[in-house]
Amino acid sequence: MDADALLAVAKDWSFWDAAPPASIPRQVVLPHELRPDLALVVQGVRRCGKSTLLSQLIDRYELDRTKCLFINFEDPRLSGATDFQILQSLVDAFEAERGRGCVFFLDEIQGVSGWEAWLRTQLDLGRDRRFAISGSNAHLLAGELGSVLTGRHLTVELFPFSLEEYRLATPDATLREYLASGGFPATVRSPDGPMLLRTYFGDIVERDVRSRVGARSSDPLRHLAQMLFENAGSETSLRRLAAALGTSVDTTGLYTRALADAYLVLSCPFFAWSERRRLVRNRKYYPVDTGLRQACITRTGEDLGKALECAVYLKLRSRFQEVYYWRGDGEIDFVVEHGGRATPIQVSWQEPSERHHRALDAFYREHPHTAEAVFVTAEDFELDLPTLRPDP
């Protein structure tokens, strides 16, 4: 594609003639400024609002929108131009037209071949260009990117709406409604929400998971994701999953990691101060959205306790780098490192039961220097877990 054609595509995604439409402000911690030596990376599950967050950065950083280029690399008009040369052509053409000091918002960049090394070069050159990028694959935007862009990027994870964000869109919503419909922005006020969510599920499996692992069919990936959804919050044995799927343990492990890389499920490892002990224990898995789980599992009926547990995990995962569970003589739903110590967290829809307290007693015996436990009920969740904030 020539420069004019590229800019024509970018014009449709950018806001040169009018400000971005009004949107729900996202409660995510952002860096104080966009810098020419550091790329801002926004990653998260498909359809969680990454593109909208990028557009909100215009006001957040008081940018001149006429010098901000937005482009989404899943635009079908770009299907024949998916290597780093398209990036260079875009930057050169836009800078020639608008002058120095431009900001480039590159959405769903994971499909562009060679983008990591190209971006590293741009940042190393020290020119007055700033970059914000997004993608739907955690492995590309964390593991591989980290090896190429060491010290050259800041990463922000975005999840579907929290309860607080959900209520900005639907002010009178109840907690039960939030847990049932979930927080994907486009589904919040849609009468076709469950249908949209099932479409999202299929798209994520096909476009972000199957393409990565090279599976001949998406069926085992769908079945695996549904099993993980149905067993959310339970210790998960790869061997048992493999037996149910009819695949090898290695293949099942590969598929499970790919589902996590695409943010369809999120893993919760066992808590221990010893890394070896963590590795030998099974993990728990949680869906990225309670509404997505509700729309895709086959079980019927309302399980408010399990839905609340999933929502608490997502809240903690958005605040803390790692969220763990513990099992000994009883189970601790979650453990986070808070204030320099381990903080156990027990979740129940109403008041905690005797089993929650027995499990805490066992946890304290094994970890005597633990911080005071936090109990989360539906009422506490409505208050946004004020006692659980990351250390500054």
N, C-alpha and C positions, 0 to 999 in steps of 0.2 A: 504494500500500500504506500502511496506517496504521502507527503507531509500534509497536503490539503485534505485528503481523505481521512487521515488520522485525526486531524483537528476537528473535522466535521463530526466524527463519532464522539470525540471528547466534548464537543459543544452540547450534545444531547444529555450528557451526564453532569455537566458543570452548571454553575450558577452565575454566569457572566452577566446575564440580562436581568435577573431577579433573584432575590434572596431565597434560600431553601425554604420549603414549606414548614409550617409549625409542626413540632414533634415533641414527644415526651422526653424531657431531659433524663439522661441516664446517670444513675448513681454509681459512677465508676471513678476510681482515683486516676487522674491524668497527670503527666509531668507539668511542671510550672511553665514550660515554654517549648516550642518546636525549635530544634537546633539544626544547623546545617551539617554537624558532625555526628548526629545521632538520628537514626530512623525510628519513628514511632510505629510499632507493630500492634495491630488489633487482631486478635484471633478469637474464634468461637464457632459454635455450631452454625450451620447454614440457616439463614432466615431469622437470626436472633437480633438483627438490627445493626450490624457492623457498618453498613453503608450509611445509615442514618446517623450513627455516631460520628462518622467521618465528616458528614455535612455540618454537624453541630460544632465541629472544631473551628469553623469560620468565626462564629461569635465568641467561642471560648477563648481564642487567641487574638481576637480583634484583627482578623486578616482582611486584606483587600480581595474581595471575591473575584475581581476581574483578573487577578494574578494567581488564582487557584485553579489548577486543572484536575478534574475528576475523570476517571475512566474505569469501567468494569470490564475485566478481561474475559468474562463469560458472555459478553456481547457477541452474537453470532457473526457480526460483520468483521470480527477480528479472528475468526476461526482459522484463517489461512496464514496468520502472522503471529506466531506464538513463541518467538525467541527474543533474546535480549535486544536485538537490533531495533525492534519496534519501540522499545523503551527509549533508546537513544534518539530515534527519529522524533518521538513525541517531545522529549525534553528540548532538543535543539530547535524544533519548529516553534514551540510555544515561547521559548525564551527569545527567539528572534523576533517574534511578534509583540511580546509584552515587556521585554527587557529583563534585567537581572532581578533577583529577589523573588522568584516564583516558588509556589508550593505545589507539590505533586501528590495527589491522593490516588493510589494505585490499588484498586479493589479486586479481590479474588485473584491475587497475583500468582498463586501457586501453579497455575497452568502455563506460565511463561518460562520456557527453557533458559537456564543460565542467568536468571534474574538476581540470584544471591551475589554472585561474583560481580555482576554489573553494578549492583547497588553499593557494594563495598568500595568499588572504584570511585563512584560518585561521591561518597562520603569522604574518602581519602583525599580527593582532589581539593577539598576545602572551598569550593565555589559557593556562592550565595544561593544555594538551592536547598529546600527542605522537603523531606519525604515522609509521608504517612502511608502505610500499606496495611492490607487486611487479607485474611485467608481463612479457609474452613478446615485446615488440616494442622493439628497440633504438632505433628512430627516435623513437617516442613518448616513451620514457623517457630519451633523451639529447638529441637535437636539439631537438624541439619543447618538451620539458619545460625544457631549459636556457634557452630564450628567455623563458619565463613565470616560472620559478622561479630566476632568476639569483641566486646567493648564498644560496639557501634550501634546498638539498638536498645530500646526500652520497650518492654512487652506489656500490653494490657489485655486481660481476658474479659470477654463480654459474654454474658449469659442471657437467656430470656428474662422478661420482666420479673423483678422482685414483687412482693406484695405491695410495697410502697409505690413502685412505678405503675403497677397494675391499677392501683386506685387513683392515680392521676388520670388514667384513661377512662376508668369507670368508678367514679367517686363513691358510690354507695355499695360497692361490691363487698360481699362477705368473704371470710376466709375459706369457707366451703366452696364457694363459687370459684375462687382463685385456684384452689387445689384441683378442682374438676376440669377447669378450662386451660390452666397453665398460662405461661407468660410470653408465648411467641407473639410479637406485636400485631401481626396481620390477623391473628385469630381472635384477639381479645373481644372485639365487638362484632364478630362475624357470626351469622346464624349457621354458616357452614364450617364452623371451627373444627369439629371432629374430622370432617372430610379433608380439610386442608392439612390437618396434622398427619393423617395417614399418608397424604401425598408427600409431605416433608420427609416422613420416615422412609418411604420408598426412594425418594431422590437422594437422601443422604447415603443410604445403603448402596445404591447403584453408582452415584457419581463420586462419592468421597471415600467409599470403602472397597467396593468390588474392583474399581479401576486401579486401586493401589495394590491389592493383593493378587490381582490377576486371576480371580476365581472364574471358573467357566460359567457358573450360575450364581445368581444372587440369592437363591432359595436358602442355602445353609446359613448365609449371613443374616437373612431376615429371621430365620428360626432361632439363631443364636441370640440376636438382639432381643427377640420376644421373650426368650427364656430368662435372660438377664433382667429384663423389665419385670417379669412375673416374680422373680426371686429377689427383687431389690431388697437390700438390707440383710440378706442372708449370706453366710460364708459360701463361697462358690468354688467347687472343685472342677478344675479343667478336665480331669479324667472322667468325671460323671457327665459333663457337658459333651465331651467327645463321644462317649458311649451313646448318648441320646441322639447326637447328630449323625453318627456313623462315620466320623472322621478321626484322624489320628490326634493325639494329644498335642503334638507340635503344631499341626494345622489349626486346631482349635485355639491354641495360644496365640498364633499369628492373627487369626480372625478377631479375637477378643482385643488384642492390642490395636488393631486397625479401627475397630468400633470406638475405642477410647481416643485414638488419634483424631477421629472425626467428631469428637465431642458428643457422640450419640449416647454413650454411657461414660460414667466417671468412676474411677476405682478408688477404693478405700482400703488401704493396707492395715495389717495388724500392728498395734502399738507395742514397741519394745525399744529400749535404748540401744540394744544390740542389733546392728543391721542384719547379721546372720539370722537371728530369730525372726526378724520381719520377713525375710525372704522365704523361709521354709513354711510359713503359714499361708493359708488361702486368703484371698481378698474378698471384700464385699464390693458390689457394684450398684450404682444408682443411676436412674435416667437423668438426662439433662433438663427434663421438664416434666412436671407432674401430669399436665394435660396430655402430653405426648404418650406417656405411659398408659393413662386411662383410655386413650383412643386406640391403642395398639395391642393391649393384652386381651385375652379371651375370658378372663374371670369376670363374673358379674357381681353386683352388689357394691356397697360403699365401704371402704376400709380407711377410715379417717386417720387412724393411728399410723398406718403405713404411709399414707400420703403426707402426713405431717412430718414423719421421719425423713422422707425424701426431700421435702422442702427445707427442713433444717440443715440437712447435708449440703444442699445447694447454697444456702445462705452462708454456711461456714466456709464452703469451698471458694466462694467469691471473696472472702475476707482473709483466709489463711492459706499459705502456700501448701500445707499438707494437712489432711484430716484423716485420722486413724479410728479404728475400733479396737476393742480389747475383749477377750474371752478367757475366763478362767473358771472359777466357781461362780458362774453367772456371766452376764455380758454387759459391757459398757457400750452404749450406742456409738459415741464418738469421743475422741481424745484430740485436743489441740495443744500445741505448745504456746502458752500465754503467760506473760509476765515472768519468763524464764523458767517456768515449771509446767508440768503436764496438768491440764485441766480436763477432768472427766465430765461428760455431758450425757444426761439421760433424757429421753424424749417420751412423752405420753400425752394423749389427747386431753385427759383431765389430770387428776392428781397422781403422782408417782405411786407405784404399788410396792409391796414388801419386797418383791424380787429385785426391783431397782436398788433398794437400799442394801440388800444382801450382796448384790454384785459390787456395789461400791465398797462395802467392807472388805471383800476379797481383793479388790484393786488396791485399797489403801495398805493392806498387808504386804502385797508384793511391791508397791511403790509408795513407801512411807512419806516421801517428801512431796507428795502430790498437792496441788492447790485445791481449794474448796470446790466441791462439785457444783455444777450448774444444772438445774432441772428446767426443762422447757416444756410447757404445756401450750395448748392452743392460745390461751390468753397471753402467755409470755411472748409467743411468736408474733402476735399482733403488736406488741410493743417494740418489735425489731431487735430483740436480744441486746438490750443496751449494755449489759455487763460483759459482753463478749466482743471486744474490738481488738484488732491487731496492735501489737506494741508499736509506738511511734518509731 
